[in-house]
Amino acid sequence: MERQGKREKAIQKAVRFLLTEKCTDGFPLSELIEKLEMVNVRGFAPEKLGYKTTEKFVRRQPEAVLRYRKQDQMILPPRKR
C-alpha cells in the first residue's frame, strides 16, 4: 500500500506538470500513456496503483491535479486558484 501511494504521488506530479506546462488545453484519455512518456514516466499501469482501468484512475484524482470530462473523455488542467 505504501509503495502504491508513492507511485500515485509521482504520477500526479507528472500529470499536473503536463497539464500546466506542456498540454495546457488538455488531451484525450487515450493519449495519457504517450503524454506521460513525454515527461519520462515509463511503464504506467493503473493496476500498479490499485485501479482497474485508466479511466477509474483519472476519475478518482483530485481537482487540484486534473479535471476529467466524461462525455468526451478529455483530461483537462486543474482550475486556476
Residue pairs with C-beta under 8 A, 6 or more apart in sequence:
4 48
4 49
4 50
7 48
7 49
8 49
10 41
11 36
11 41
11 44
11 49
12 61
12 65
14 36
14 39
14 41
15 36
15 61
15 65
15 66
15 75
16 64
16 65
16 66
16 78
17 39
18 35
18 36
18 38
18 39
19 26
19 66
19 75
19 76
19 77
19 78
20 77
20 78
22 35
22 38
22 39
23 35
23 77
24 77
26 74
26 75
26 76
26 77
27 35
27 74
27 75
28 72
28 73
28 74
28 75
29 54
29 55
29 58
29 68
29 73
29 74
29 75
30 73
32 44
32 54
32 58
32 75
33 44
33 54
36 42
36 44
46 52
46 53
46 54
46 56
46 57
49 57
51 57
51 60
55 73
58 66
58 68
58 75
59 68
59 70
61 68
63 78
63 79
64 78
65 78
66 75
66 76
66 77
66 78
67 75
67 76
67 77
67 78
67 79
68 74
68 75
68 76
69 76
